[in-house]
Amino acid sequence: MNVLRLGFLVLPLLLGACSTTSVMGPKPGDNTAYVPVKPIPPQSRQEFNGSIFQTGTGMSLFTDNKARHVGDVITVLLVEKTNAKKQADTDTSKESSLSLPTPTLANIPVTRFTNSLNSKNEFKGKGASTQSNELKGYITVTVAEVLPNGNLVVQGEKWLQLNQGQEFIRLRGVVRPADVQPDNTVESTKVADARISYGGTGTLADANTQGWMGRFFNSPIWPF
């Protein structure tokens, strides 16, 4: 009877946990490492009301529109592709043999005892692992910091609201201004210390997520 009462108490908690699964996970703006950064207001000693030149605006007739200041935007072309393959074969064998003369007792052979010893040991092992990943797309991020050497720390995220959930892409890394193309784009393979995340939330993501009981039995601490 006590077991039934305990079951009735635990069941609502499990159902409540299942009902809150869809609201858990990443959300837009929950990680400050990917939040867009606003530009720093220009500071000028004097203000001129000229129609062509304004002090502190950073305009130049000899520079392009590539990102170079905090708050500027830059488009990153996602061209990630990785392939990994590993295979190992192990085959060992060891065999030994030992022969002894027939023991005698009072010059009489004792045939009830064996006079040979054989030993054989074999081991065979084989393993293979193959993994392939590919990510293509675009994401526009902002310049969060300009390092002393001129490199740009960029960060940003993009969220797509779909029918049964949300898809998101997050990126953070360091970009060298020389790698930025004239159209203000840079390939993700040229982003140093890149942190790229792609995932989703909602019904489809929950359906592809293993339950807590399955994760427990598949954990490394499970002894069987």
C-alpha positions as CSV (number, residue, x, y, z in Angstrom):
1,M,0.0,0.0,0.0
2,N,2.9,2.4,0.8
3,V,4.4,1.6,-2.6
4,L,1.2,2.6,-4.4
5,R,1.1,5.9,-2.4
6,L,4.7,6.6,-3.3
7,G,3.9,5.9,-7.0
8,F,1.0,8.3,-7.0
9,L,3.2,11.0,-5.5
10,V,6.1,10.5,-7.9
11,L,3.9,10.2,-11.1
12,P,2.7,13.9,-11.0
13,L,6.3,15.0,-10.6
14,L,7.4,13.0,-13.7
15,L,4.5,14.3,-15.7
16,G,5.4,17.8,-14.7
17,A,9.0,17.3,-15.7
18,C,7.9,16.0,-19.1
19,S,5.6,18.9,-19.7
20,T,8.3,21.4,-19.0
21,T,10.9,19.8,-21.3
22,S,9.8,21.9,-24.3
23,V,10.4,25.2,-22.4
24,M,13.9,24.2,-21.3
25,G,17.0,24.7,-23.4
26,P,18.6,27.8,-25.0
27,K,16.6,30.9,-25.6
28,P,17.3,34.1,-27.6
29,G,19.5,36.4,-25.6
30,D,20.1,34.0,-22.7
31,N,23.9,33.9,-23.3
32,T,25.7,37.2,-23.2
33,A,28.6,35.7,-25.2
34,Y,26.4,35.9,-28.3
35,V,24.3,39.1,-27.7
36,P,24.8,41.8,-30.3
37,V,26.9,44.7,-29.2
38,K,25.9,48.3,-29.8
39,P,28.3,50.7,-31.4
40,I,30.2,53.1,-29.1
41,P,29.0,56.7,-29.5
42,P,31.7,58.9,-31.1
43,Q,33.3,61.5,-28.9
44,S,34.5,64.7,-30.5
45,R,36.0,67.8,-29.0
46,Q,34.1,70.1,-31.4
47,E,30.9,69.8,-33.2
48,F,30.5,71.2,-36.7
49,N,27.3,71.5,-38.6
50,G,28.8,71.2,-42.0
51,S,26.8,69.3,-44.6
52,I,29.8,67.3,-45.8
53,F,32.0,66.5,-42.8
54,Q,31.0,65.8,-39.2
55,T,33.7,65.4,-36.6
56,G,33.7,61.9,-35.0
57,T,31.6,60.1,-37.6
58,G,34.6,58.1,-38.9
59,M,33.9,58.8,-42.6
60,S,36.7,58.7,-45.0
61,L,36.9,59.0,-48.8
62,F,39.7,56.4,-49.0
63,T,38.3,53.5,-47.0
64,D,35.7,50.8,-47.8
65,N,32.7,49.7,-45.8
66,K,34.3,46.7,-44.2
67,A,33.6,46.2,-40.4
68,R,36.3,47.7,-38.2
69,H,34.6,49.3,-35.2
70,V,32.6,48.0,-32.3
71,G,29.0,47.5,-33.3
72,D,29.8,47.1,-37.0
73,V,28.2,44.0,-38.6
74,I,30.0,41.4,-40.6
75,T,28.6,38.3,-42.5
76,V,30.2,35.0,-41.8
77,L,29.9,32.3,-44.5
78,L,29.5,28.9,-42.8
79,V,31.5,26.4,-44.8
80,E,32.3,23.9,-42.1
81,K,33.0,20.3,-43.2
82,T,34.9,17.7,-41.2
83,N,35.6,14.0,-41.9
84,A,37.2,11.6,-39.4
85,K,37.9,7.9,-39.8
86,K,39.8,5.6,-37.5
87,Q,40.4,1.8,-37.8
88,A,42.4,-0.5,-35.6
89,D,43.0,-4.3,-35.8
90,T,44.9,-6.3,-33.2
91,D,45.8,-10.0,-33.5
92,T,48.1,-11.6,-31.0
93,S,49.0,-15.3,-30.5
94,K,51.3,-17.0,-28.1
95,E,51.9,-20.8,-27.9
96,S,54.3,-22.8,-25.7
97,S,55.1,-26.5,-25.3
98,L,57.1,-28.3,-22.7
99,S,58.0,-32.0,-22.7
100,L,59.4,-33.9,-19.7
101,P,60.9,-37.4,-19.6
102,T,58.7,-40.2,-18.2
103,P,59.2,-40.3,-14.4
104,T,60.5,-43.5,-12.9
105,L,60.2,-45.0,-9.5
106,A,62.8,-47.6,-8.6
107,N,63.7,-47.8,-12.3
108,I,60.1,-48.5,-13.2
109,P,58.4,-46.0,-15.5
110,V,55.4,-44.3,-13.9
111,T,53.0,-44.0,-16.9
112,R,50.1,-42.6,-14.9
113,F,51.7,-39.1,-14.9
114,T,51.7,-36.9,-18.0
115,N,55.0,-35.9,-19.4
116,S,54.0,-32.9,-21.6
117,L,52.6,-29.4,-21.0
118,N,51.0,-27.3,-23.7
119,S,49.8,-23.7,-23.5
120,K,48.1,-21.5,-26.0
121,N,46.8,-17.9,-25.8
122,E,45.1,-15.9,-28.5
123,F,43.6,-12.4,-28.7
124,K,41.8,-10.7,-31.6
125,G,40.4,-7.2,-31.5
126,K,38.9,-4.9,-34.2
127,G,37.5,-1.5,-34.1
128,A,36.4,1.2,-36.5
129,S,35.0,4.7,-36.2
130,T,33.7,7.1,-38.8
131,Q,32.3,10.6,-38.3
132,S,31.3,13.3,-40.8
133,N,29.9,16.8,-40.2
134,E,28.9,19.5,-42.6
135,L,27.4,23.0,-41.9
136,K,26.6,25.5,-44.6
137,G,24.7,28.8,-44.3
138,Y,25.1,32.5,-43.4
139,I,25.0,34.4,-40.1
140,T,25.6,38.1,-39.6
141,V,27.3,39.1,-36.4
142,T,28.5,42.2,-34.7
143,V,32.0,43.4,-33.7
144,A,32.2,43.1,-29.9
145,E,35.7,44.2,-29.4
146,V,38.7,45.5,-31.3
147,L,41.9,43.9,-30.0
148,P,45.2,45.9,-29.7
149,N,46.6,44.2,-32.9
150,G,43.5,45.2,-34.9
151,N,41.8,41.8,-34.9
152,L,38.0,41.9,-34.4
153,V,36.1,39.8,-31.8
154,V,32.8,39.0,-33.4
155,Q,29.7,37.4,-31.9
156,G,26.1,36.9,-32.7
157,E,23.2,34.5,-33.0
158,K,20.3,33.9,-35.4
159,W,17.0,32.3,-34.5
160,L,14.3,30.9,-36.9
161,Q,10.8,30.3,-35.7
162,L,9.5,27.2,-37.4
163,N,6.2,25.3,-37.3
164,Q,7.1,23.0,-34.3
165,G,9.9,24.9,-32.7
166,Q,12.9,27.1,-33.2
167,E,16.3,26.7,-34.9
168,F,19.3,28.7,-33.8
169,I,22.9,29.4,-34.9
170,R,25.4,31.0,-32.6
171,L,28.9,32.1,-33.4
172,R,31.8,33.7,-31.6
173,G,35.4,34.1,-32.6
174,V,38.3,36.4,-33.8
175,V,38.5,37.7,-37.3
176,R,41.5,39.3,-39.0
177,P,40.6,42.4,-41.0
178,A,42.7,41.3,-43.9
179,D,40.5,38.2,-44.3
180,V,37.3,40.2,-44.6
181,Q,36.3,40.5,-48.3
182,P,35.2,43.7,-50.0
183,D,31.6,42.7,-49.6
184,N,32.1,42.6,-45.8
185,T,32.0,38.7,-45.6
186,V,34.4,36.2,-44.2
187,E,34.5,32.4,-44.3
188,S,34.0,30.6,-41.0
189,T,37.2,28.6,-41.7
190,K,39.2,31.9,-41.2
191,V,37.6,32.7,-37.8
192,A,40.1,32.0,-35.1
193,D,39.0,30.4,-31.8
194,A,35.6,29.9,-33.3
195,R,32.6,28.7,-31.2
196,I,29.8,27.6,-33.5
197,S,26.6,26.2,-32.2
198,Y,23.6,24.8,-34.1
199,G,20.6,23.3,-32.5
200,G,16.9,23.6,-32.0
201,T,14.1,23.7,-29.5
202,G,10.5,22.5,-29.5
203,T,8.5,19.4,-30.3
204,L,11.0,17.9,-32.8
205,A,14.0,18.5,-30.6
206,D,12.2,16.9,-27.6
207,A,11.3,13.9,-29.8
208,N,15.0,13.4,-30.7
209,T,16.1,13.7,-27.0
210,Q,16.6,10.5,-25.0
211,G,14.7,10.3,-21.7
212,W,16.4,10.6,-18.4
213,M,15.9,6.9,-17.6
214,G,17.5,5.9,-20.9
215,R,20.4,8.3,-20.3
216,F,20.9,6.7,-16.9
217,F,21.2,3.2,-18.3
218,N,23.5,4.4,-21.1
219,S,25.8,6.4,-18.8
220,P,29.4,5.4,-18.3
221,I,28.8,4.7,-14.6
222,W,26.4,1.9,-15.5
223,P,28.3,-1.3,-14.7
224,F,26.5,-3.7,-17.0
